[in-house]
Amino acid sequence: MPSRVLAIDGPAGSGKSTTAAAVAEQLDLPHVESGALYRAITLAGLDAGVELGGQRLVALARSLPIRLDLTDAGFRPEIAGVDVSQEIRSARVTARVSEVSAMAEVREWVNEEVREAVARHPRGAVLDGRDIGTVVFPDAVLKIFLVADPVIRARRRLLQDGRVPDPDAVASEVEALERRDAYDSTREVAPLRRASDAVVLDTTDLSFEQQVRVIVDRARNLFP
Ligand code: DC
């Protein structure tokens, strides 16, 4: 395992992937977003019209194939050579991805792909997900667990999607986030939980720049 592996985990809408991308850029490391693979395999299953079962989905992922391609801009999710970084964010994928990510076979396949992607980059990487610090890289040098008030998370999510955070939209987004959190935290395989050696970072009252700086400073202290 490369020495500079940073794990950033946390619930839906905690800002993991935007934070991990900015941290990676400042540390000049690639960013690996594990959620992108869960989303890509869900998208592939929906497009193929197959029943969303673990073994079937993994066979499909291997045959297409689905992979993380290392570009100048970092790792990019691809299905059969086509960049799917936008399509994996669609509402139809978001609606089914928790169900797919609860399947043990799917999790094994994603973990293999993620570890392989990191191995291709010997300087290290910044990874984000739900189980990076607990399962995928339990020996990561720095583990961050991001948390934030659900209303703040909902507002950030709406703004990120270019929607207006009016009270009704915020209330329904809070409900959707909490539903996904409950599902991700109570599933049998690799549930969302904080690693015992993770640093908890509550970003409720932090600006984006502040939360990135806290993580970058900690990383620089560990490997100047
Ligand atoms: O971070 P995200 O919203 O793109 O994640 C999509 C889904 O994948 C979400 O339901 C949780 C799941 N996921 C996971 O179980 N483990 C990971 N390491 C990353 C994502």
Residues whose N, C-alpha, C, O or C-beta is under 5 A from the ligand:
A	BS01	DC	S34 G35 A36 Y38 V97 S98 S101 D128 G129 R130 D131 D184
